[in-house]
């Protein structure tokens, strides 16, 4: 989070830059002090402090301070440690778990709640209008797309997940205004996914991308759910990024469920009762 603030400073107004410099100088104090004292220390107005937080993508000062406090207080470092060929099994265990936990904590502190809200609204609106929800991914991301379809299917939302590029092209071509396309990609540079995003967008569909920022795919979507993970291209597998994408799908599915009508709870209870009959008793 502090790295993001530092990188964003040149693009901010001079007054907001002073607020950012105050954060970087003493993040612990910034997270505790009231807005009046923060404004005095930065020699800016109170609205400028709030504008600074919103310029970085947060809902306001309270949201910014909450995530800042969590960022500077976490015991797990936000550093990805790649698995090495000579690692012992105990080292692999610690690295994989720490990398996953660090990715989750990083996302919690950096997530754009407004973008998630817009994505949820797009999916709910498509469901209400009986429009199509398509979910595309290839390779590792194709597995995440299948999980997303399962989550929405459980909620009674008709959706289709595919990792075949030909089916994706045909599906994107048939999308229309009000339809929703969720595209999942770790790199954000997979040619097939960027191409189908352009096709679907030209057809009037709403494009939601779960991918890295500042990529071809992130530039091609309407709603970006940025999943910026520090692991990059791990030699063995993009482990934490896959878990991070699954986490974002869980957040979307839960938020969508809460916005659906009151009959959902009863439907889910009936579903659970039916599934219980397929299990052996204790």
Secondary structure, 3 states (H helix, E strand, C coil): CHHHHHHHHHHCCHHHHHHHHHHHHCHHHHHHCCHHHHHHHHCCCHHHHHHHHHHCCCCCHHHHHHHHHHHHHCCCCCCCCCCCCCCCHHHHHHHHHHHHHHHHHHHHHHCCHHHHHHHHHHHHHHHHCCCCEEEECCCHHHHHHHHHHHHHHHCCCCEEEECCHHHHHHHHHHCCCCCEEEEECCCCCCHHHHHHHHHHHHCCCEEEEEECCCCHHHHHCCEEEECCCCCCCCCCCCHHHHHHHHHHHHHHHHHHHHHCCCHHHHHHHHHHHHHHCCCCCC
